[in-house]
Amino acid sequence: MDSSHGIRFAFGTLTVLPVRVTRWDREAGRAGMVWAPLAGLVVGLCAAAAGGLLVLLGSGPLLAAVASTAVPAVLTRALHLDGLADTADGLGSGKPAEDALRIMKQSDIGPFGVVTVLFVLLAQVAALNELWAAGWGRGACAAALAGVTARLALTAASRTGVPAARPDGLGAAVAGAVPVRAALGTVALVTAAAAGAAAVLGGVAAALHTVLAVAVALAAAELLLRRCVRRLGGVTGDVFGALAETAGTAALVVLVLG
């Protein structure tokens, strides 16, 4: 399959950038999820640029952190945050899978969703504030890495063996679409590339820290994925949004703790 269809699928479904999705089938979904980290890189670089510009103009790290958190939300129409909220409401309801999925599909957001999104955004801003305060390079690299890692979690979650909870929607289009070997290869390649960039900018310690951040982020997303599969019977578009926000936030937290 022409890789351009996969790239279009990735950008067309995971960002608001003006990319026309020319194919919406299983093969395009498979390629799209493999290329998802590229869409994350573009989102992350835009977030880094926004925060960096404010720092260069004389703002403090907190404002740069807010900008770096806001840009990904804007570039995704806040769909990942909405998915996080819906998933929190569904899981927090304590109801059977069918009822939980119905709750997730409703347009309103319940208390579980509101609280979850609030704390996730606070964690992202707090972490980025610390990282921007530590230096322009650390803040920019962290924003970029969070964007990539958030979408890399989607590649891993699209691997063979992960079922869809519904017969329609994004979850059904990509659930189980990516062969395990391809998913693992993408994870390894993206992690190595991120570590290599960190090594150039900050040496071996920075590279190891980056690998740890990606590993912990993917582990956190995997725990949530397994919880959703057990409770809901599979994944949905909302679950993918929740996985992205979970992975991105976890990566930022690990970068701060270093």
Contacts in CASP RR format, 6 or more apart in sequence:
PFRMAT RR
TARGET T0000
AUTHOR 0000-0000-0000
METHOD contacts of the structure
MODEL  1
MDSSHGIRFAFGTLTVLPVRVTRWDREAGRAGMVWAPLAGLVVGLCAAAA
GGLLVLLGSGPLLAAVASTAVPAVLTRALHLDGLADTADGLGSGKPAEDA
LRIMKQSDIGPFGVVTVLFVLLAQVAALNELWAAGWGRGACAAALAGVTA
RLALTAASRTGVPAARPDGLGAAVAGAVPVRAALGTVALVTAAAAGAAAV
LGGVAAALHTVLAVAVALAAAELLLRRCVRRLGGVTGDVFGALAETAGTA
ALVVLVLG
1 27 0 8 1.000
1 28 0 8 1.000
1 31 0 8 1.000
3 31 0 8 1.000
3 35 0 8 1.000
5 22 0 8 1.000
5 23 0 8 1.000
5 27 0 8 1.000
5 28 0 8 1.000
5 31 0 8 1.000
5 32 0 8 1.000
6 23 0 8 1.000
6 28 0 8 1.000
6 29 0 8 1.000
6 31 0 8 1.000
6 32 0 8 1.000
6 34 0 8 1.000
6 35 0 8 1.000
7 19 0 8 1.000
7 31 0 8 1.000
7 32 0 8 1.000
7 35 0 8 1.000
7 38 0 8 1.000
8 19 0 8 1.000
8 20 0 8 1.000
8 21 0 8 1.000
8 22 0 8 1.000
8 23 0 8 1.000
8 28 0 8 1.000
9 21 0 8 1.000
9 23 0 8 1.000
9 24 0 8 1.000
9 28 0 8 1.000
9 29 0 8 1.000
9 31 0 8 1.000
9 32 0 8 1.000
9 35 0 8 1.000
10 32 0 8 1.000
10 33 0 8 1.000
10 35 0 8 1.000
10 36 0 8 1.000
10 38 0 8 1.000
10 39 0 8 1.000
10 151 0 8 1.000
11 17 0 8 1.000
11 19 0 8 1.000
11 39 0 8 1.000
11 42 0 8 1.000
12 19 0 8 1.000
12 20 0 8 1.000
12 21 0 8 1.000
12 39 0 8 1.000
13 21 0 8 1.000
13 32 0 8 1.000
13 170 0 8 1.000
14 36 0 8 1.000
14 39 0 8 1.000
14 40 0 8 1.000
14 43 0 8 1.000
14 76 0 8 1.000
14 151 0 8 1.000
14 154 0 8 1.000
15 39 0 8 1.000
15 40 0 8 1.000
15 42 0 8 1.000
15 43 0 8 1.000
15 75 0 8 1.000
15 76 0 8 1.000
16 74 0 8 1.000
16 75 0 8 1.000
16 76 0 8 1.000
16 77 0 8 1.000
17 42 0 8 1.000
17 75 0 8 1.000
21 28 0 8 1.000
24 173 0 8 1.000
25 173 0 8 1.000
26 173 0 8 1.000
26 177 0 8 1.000
29 158 0 8 1.000
29 173 0 8 1.000
29 174 0 8 1.000
29 177 0 8 1.000
30 158 0 8 1.000
30 174 0 8 1.000
30 177 0 8 1.000
30 178 0 8 1.000
32 174 0 8 1.000
33 154 0 8 1.000
33 155 0 8 1.000
33 158 0 8 1.000
33 174 0 8 1.000
33 177 0 8 1.000
33 178 0 8 1.000
34 155 0 8 1.000
34 178 0 8 1.000
34 182 0 8 1.000
34 183 0 8 1.000
34 186 0 8 1.000
36 151 0 8 1.000
36 152 0 8 1.000
36 154 0 8 1.000
36 155 0 8 1.000
37 148 0 8 1.000
37 151 0 8 1.000
37 152 0 8 1.000
37 155 0 8 1.000
37 186 0 8 1.000
37 190 0 8 1.000
39 151 0 8 1.000
40 147 0 8 1.000
40 148 0 8 1.000
40 150 0 8 1.000
40 151 0 8 1.000
41 144 0 8 1.000
41 147 0 8 1.000
41 148 0 8 1.000
43 71 0 8 1.000
43 72 0 8 1.000
43 75 0 8 1.000
43 76 0 8 1.000
43 147 0 8 1.000
43 151 0 8 1.000
44 71 0 8 1.000
44 72 0 8 1.000
44 143 0 8 1.000
44 144 0 8 1.000
44 146 0 8 1.000
44 147 0 8 1.000
44 148 0 8 1.000
45 144 0 8 1.000
46 71 0 8 1.000
46 72 0 8 1.000
46 75 0 8 1.000
47 67 0 8 1.000
47 68 0 8 1.000
47 69 0 8 1.000
47 71 0 8 1.000
47 72 0 8 1.000
47 143 0 8 1.000
47 144 0 8 1.000
47 146 0 8 1.000
47 147 0 8 1.000
48 68 0 8 1.000
48 139 0 8 1.000
48 140 0 8 1.000
48 141 0 8 1.000
48 143 0 8 1.000
48 144 0 8 1.000
49 140 0 8 1.000
50 64 0 8 1.000
50 67 0 8 1.000
50 68 0 8 1.000
50 70 0 8 1.000
50 71 0 8 1.000
51 64 0 8 1.000
51 65 0 8 1.000
51 67 0 8 1.000
51 68 0 8 1.000
51 132 0 8 1.000
51 139 0 8 1.000
51 140 0 8 1.000
51 143 0 8 1.000
52 64 0 8 1.000
52 132 0 8 1.000
52 136 0 8 1.000
52 139 0 8 1.000
52 140 0 8 1.000
54 60 0 8 1.000
54 63 0 8 1.000
54 64 0 8 1.000
54 67 0 8 1.000
55 61 0 8 1.000
55 64 0 8 1.000
55 132 0 8 1.000
55 136 0 8 1.000
56 136 0 8 1.000
60 132 0 8 1.000
61 128 0 8 1.000
61 129 0 8 1.000
61 130 0 8 1.000
61 131 0 8 1.000
61 132 0 8 1.000
61 133 0 8 1.000
62 125 0 8 1.000
62 129 0 8 1.000
64 128 0 8 1.000
64 129 0 8 1.000
64 132 0 8 1.000
64 139 0 8 1.000
65 124 0 8 1.000
65 125 0 8 1.000
65 126 0 8 1.000
65 127 0 8 1.000
65 128 0 8 1.000
65 129 0 8 1.000
65 131 0 8 1.000
65 132 0 8 1.000
66 125 0 8 1.000
68 128 0 8 1.000
68 132 0 8 1.000
68 139 0 8 1.000
68 143 0 8 1.000
69 121 0 8 1.000
69 124 0 8 1.000
69 125 0 8 1.000
69 128 0 8 1.000
72 80 0 8 1.000
72 146 0 8 1.000
72 147 0 8 1.000
72 150 0 8 1.000
73 80 0 8 1.000
73 81 0 8 1.000
79 241 0 8 1.000
80 150 0 8 1.000
80 240 0 8 1.000
80 241 0 8 1.000
80 242 0 8 1.000
80 244 0 8 1.000
80 245 0 8 1.000
81 117 0 8 1.000
81 120 0 8 1.000
81 121 0 8 1.000
81 241 0 8 1.000
81 245 0 8 1.000
82 109 0 8 1.000
82 238 0 8 1.000
82 241 0 8 1.000
83 104 0 8 1.000
83 237 0 8 1.000
83 238 0 8 1.000
83 239 0 8 1.000
83 240 0 8 1.000
83 241 0 8 1.000
83 242 0 8 1.000
83 245 0 8 1.000
84 113 0 8 1.000
84 116 0 8 1.000
84 117 0 8 1.000
84 120 0 8 1.000
84 238 0 8 1.000
84 241 0 8 1.000
84 242 0 8 1.000
84 245 0 8 1.000
84 246 0 8 1.000
85 109 0 8 1.000
85 110 0 8 1.000
85 113 0 8 1.000
85 114 0 8 1.000
85 116 0 8 1.000
85 117 0 8 1.000
86 103 0 8 1.000
86 104 0 8 1.000
86 105 0 8 1.000
86 109 0 8 1.000
86 113 0 8 1.000
86 238 0 8 1.000
86 242 0 8 1.000
87 104 0 8 1.000
87 224 0 8 1.000
87 228 0 8 1.000
87 238 0 8 1.000
87 239 0 8 1.000
87 241 0 8 1.000
87 242 0 8 1.000
88 112 0 8 1.000
88 113 0 8 1.000
88 115 0 8 1.000
88 116 0 8 1.000
88 117 0 8 1.000
88 242 0 8 1.000
89 103 0 8 1.000
89 104 0 8 1.000
89 109 0 8 1.000
89 110 0 8 1.000
89 112 0 8 1.000
89 113 0 8 1.000
90 100 0 8 1.000
90 101 0 8 1.000
90 103 0 8 1.000
90 104 0 8 1.000
90 112 0 8 1.000
90 232 0 8 1.000
91 100 0 8 1.000
91 112 0 8 1.000
91 227 0 8 1.000
91 228 0 8 1.000
91 231 0 8 1.000
91 232 0 8 1.000
92 100 0 8 1.000
92 112 0 8 1.000
93 99 0 8 1.000
93 100 0 8 1.000
93 103 0 8 1.000
93 112 0 8 1.000
94 100 0 8 1.000
95 103 0 8 1.000
97 165 0 8 1.000
97 231 0 8 1.000
97 232 0 8 1.000
97 233 0 8 1.000
100 231 0 8 1.000
100 232 0 8 1.000
101 165 0 8 1.000
101 166 0 8 1.000
101 232 0 8 1.000
101 236 0 8 1.000
104 236 0 8 1.000
104 238 0 8 1.000
109 117 0 8 1.000
120 245 0 8 1.000
120 246 0 8 1.000
120 249 0 8 1.000
123 249 0 8 1.000
123 252 0 8 1.000
123 253 0 8 1.000
124 146 0 8 1.000
124 248 0 8 1.000
124 249 0 8 1.000
124 252 0 8 1.000
127 142 0 8 1.000
127 249 0 8 1.000
127 252 0 8 1.000
127 253 0 8 1.000
127 255 0 8 1.000
127 256 0 8 1.000
128 139 0 8 1.000
128 142 0 8 1.000
128 143 0 8 1.000
128 252 0 8 1.000
130 256 0 8 1.000
131 138 0 8 1.000
131 139 0 8 1.000
131 142 0 8 1.000
131 252 0 8 1.000
131 255 0 8 1.000
131 256 0 8 1.000
132 138 0 8 1.000
132 139 0 8 1.000
137 201 0 8 1.000
138 255 0 8 1.000
141 197 0 8 1.000
141 198 0 8 1.000
141 201 0 8 1.000
142 251 0 8 1.000
142 252 0 8 1.000
142 255 0 8 1.000
145 194 0 8 1.000
145 210 0 8 1.000
145 213 0 8 1.000
145 214 0 8 1.000
145 251 0 8 1.000
145 255 0 8 1.000
146 248 0 8 1.000
146 249 0 8 1.000
146 251 0 8 1.000
146 252 0 8 1.000
147 248 0 8 1.000
148 190 0 8 1.000
148 194 0 8 1.000
149 194 0 8 1.000
149 213 0 8 1.000
149 214 0 8 1.000
149 217 0 8 1.000
149 218 0 8 1.000
149 247 0 8 1.000
149 248 0 8 1.000
149 251 0 8 1.000
150 217 0 8 1.000
150 244 0 8 1.000
150 245 0 8 1.000
150 247 0 8 1.000
150 248 0 8 1.000
150 251 0 8 1.000
151 244 0 8 1.000
152 186 0 8 1.000
152 187 0 8 1.000
152 190 0 8 1.000
152 191 0 8 1.000
152 214 0 8 1.000
152 218 0 8 1.000
152 247 0 8 1.000
153 217 0 8 1.000
153 218 0 8 1.000
153 221 0 8 1.000
153 243 0 8 1.000
153 244 0 8 1.000
153 246 0 8 1.000
153 247 0 8 1.000
153 248 0 8 1.000
154 174 0 8 1.000
154 240 0 8 1.000
154 241 0 8 1.000
154 243 0 8 1.000
154 244 0 8 1.000
155 178 0 8 1.000
155 183 0 8 1.000
155 186 0 8 1.000
155 187 0 8 1.000
156 183 0 8 1.000
156 187 0 8 1.000
156 218 0 8 1.000
156 221 0 8 1.000
156 222 0 8 1.000
157 221 0 8 1.000
157 225 0 8 1.000
157 235 0 8 1.000
157 239 0 8 1.000
157 240 0 8 1.000
157 243 0 8 1.000
158 174 0 8 1.000
158 175 0 8 1.000
158 176 0 8 1.000
158 177 0 8 1.000
158 178 0 8 1.000
158 183 0 8 1.000
159 176 0 8 1.000
159 178 0 8 1.000
159 179 0 8 1.000
159 180 0 8 1.000
159 183 0 8 1.000
160 176 0 8 1.000
160 177 0 8 1.000
160 178 0 8 1.000
160 179 0 8 1.000
160 180 0 8 1.000
160 183 0 8 1.000
161 176 0 8 1.000
161 180 0 8 1.000
162 175 0 8 1.000
162 176 0 8 1.000
162 225 0 8 1.000
162 229 0 8 1.000
162 234 0 8 1.000
162 235 0 8 1.000
163 175 0 8 1.000
163 176 0 8 1.000
163 229 0 8 1.000
163 233 0 8 1.000
163 234 0 8 1.000
163 235 0 8 1.000
164 171 0 8 1.000
164 172 0 8 1.000
164 175 0 8 1.000
164 176 0 8 1.000
164 234 0 8 1.000
164 235 0 8 1.000
164 236 0 8 1.000
165 171 0 8 1.000
165 228 0 8 1.000
165 232 0 8 1.000
165 233 0 8 1.000
165 234 0 8 1.000
165 235 0 8 1.000
165 236 0 8 1.000
165 239 0 8 1.000
166 172 0 8 1.000
166 236 0 8 1.000
169 236 0 8 1.000
169 237 0 8 1.000
170 236 0 8 1.000
170 237 0 8 1.000
170 240 0 8 1.000
171 235 0 8 1.000
171 236 0 8 1.000
171 237 0 8 1.000
171 239 0 8 1.000
171 240 0 8 1.000
174 240 0 8 1.000
175 234 0 8 1.000
175 235 0 8 1.000
178 186 0 8 1.000
187 218 0 8 1.000
190 214 0 8 1.000
191 211 0 8 1.000
191 214 0 8 1.000
191 215 0 8 1.000
194 210 0 8 1.000
194 211 0 8 1.000
194 214 0 8 1.000
195 207 0 8 1.000
195 208 0 8 1.000
195 210 0 8 1.000
195 211 0 8 1.000
196 207 0 8 1.000
196 210 0 8 1.000
197 210 0 8 1.000
198 206 0 8 1.000
198 207 0 8 1.000
198 209 0 8 1.000
198 210 0 8 1.000
199 206 0 8 1.000
199 207 0 8 1.000
209 254 0 8 1.000
209 255 0 8 1.000
209 258 0 8 1.000
210 255 0 8 1.000
212 254 0 8 1.000
213 250 0 8 1.000
213 251 0 8 1.000
213 252 0 8 1.000
213 254 0 8 1.000
213 255 0 8 1.000
214 251 0 8 1.000
216 250 0 8 1.000
216 251 0 8 1.000
216 254 0 8 1.000
217 246 0 8 1.000
217 247 0 8 1.000
217 248 0 8 1.000
217 250 0 8 1.000
217 251 0 8 1.000
217 254 0 8 1.000
218 247 0 8 1.000
219 250 0 8 1.000
220 246 0 8 1.000
220 247 0 8 1.000
220 250 0 8 1.000
221 243 0 8 1.000
221 244 0 8 1.000
221 246 0 8 1.000
221 247 0 8 1.000
221 250 0 8 1.000
224 239 0 8 1.000
224 242 0 8 1.000
224 243 0 8 1.000
224 246 0 8 1.000
225 235 0 8 1.000
225 239 0 8 1.000
225 243 0 8 1.000
228 234 0 8 1.000
228 235 0 8 1.000
228 239 0 8 1.000
228 242 0 8 1.000
229 235 0 8 1.000
232 239 0 8 1.000
END
